[in-house]
Amino acid sequence: MDRSRRNFCLGAGAATIGAATVAAMPAAAAPSAAPLRRDGNPAHRWAMVVDVRKCVGCQACTVACIMENDVPENSFRTIVSTYEVTEQGKAGSYMLPRLCNHCEDPPCIPVCPTGATFQRRDGIVVVDNTVCVGCAYCVQACPYDARFINHETQTADKCTFCVHRVEAGLLPACVETCVGGARIFGDLNDPDSAVATLVREENPKVLKPEQGTQPRVFYLGLDPRFQGKVDGTPTLWRPSRETHAQKEHA
């Protein structure tokens, strides 16, 4: 059992087993400057540590997320952005796993006109798509390019830390399938968890710290030159039509 799974299972004992159910907020409710958190167990503060040094860019996390959350084609809740870098005349690749940062002070919440985007008491930021009107204000407000409008539901979509799995005592799908062990998930409120230990002892970085959002996705081994990067190549390899034709005629 790897460190992330072991520490998560120890810290998730108080989680409620069952799929996450998001209660709808009345559409007439106007968001306040500091919206009250609801749902979730306030005893936890879920977070993720990403060790960039262990990421091989295999996109297993991306595929697992798509399958687990039924993400529509050409949209991504998490992605490993790939950058081509050249140093001292040598070319190479740099991998930057990206997802919603589940910020302590999320800028996506106060701009939502219906209260569809809200933060649970355990810190996970979610979207109630029964209330969302698809205005995309939250998409524009997110400094991490972590949101999109789902073209099937016409509502805002994003990573939820696989909240339905977390509440069932499981790890997020991306963590479960990371072949290099680059993603570690756990409870910051548990001082003995792997996440809390790494944040306390390894001095990880966050993306765009100047935004003041206090992300709860932390990075180990992050090159400072990529600390402000949120774009890249968010694509998965797919067989071309020519490839299909070659196989058919083989």
Buried (B, 14 or more C-beta within 10 A) or exposed (E): EBBBBEBBBBBBEEBEEEEBEBEEBEEEEEBEEEBEBEBBBEEBBBBBBBBBEBBEBBBBBBBBBBEBBEBEEEBBBBBBBBBEEEEEEEEEEBBBBBBBBBBBEBBBBBBBEBBBBBBBBBBBBBBBBEBBBBBBBBBEBBBBBBBBBBEEEEBBBBBBBBBBBBBBBBBBBBBBBBEBBBBBBBBBBBEEBBBBBBBEEEEBBBBBEEBEBEBBBBBBBBBEEBBEBBEBEBEBEEEEEEEEEEEEEE
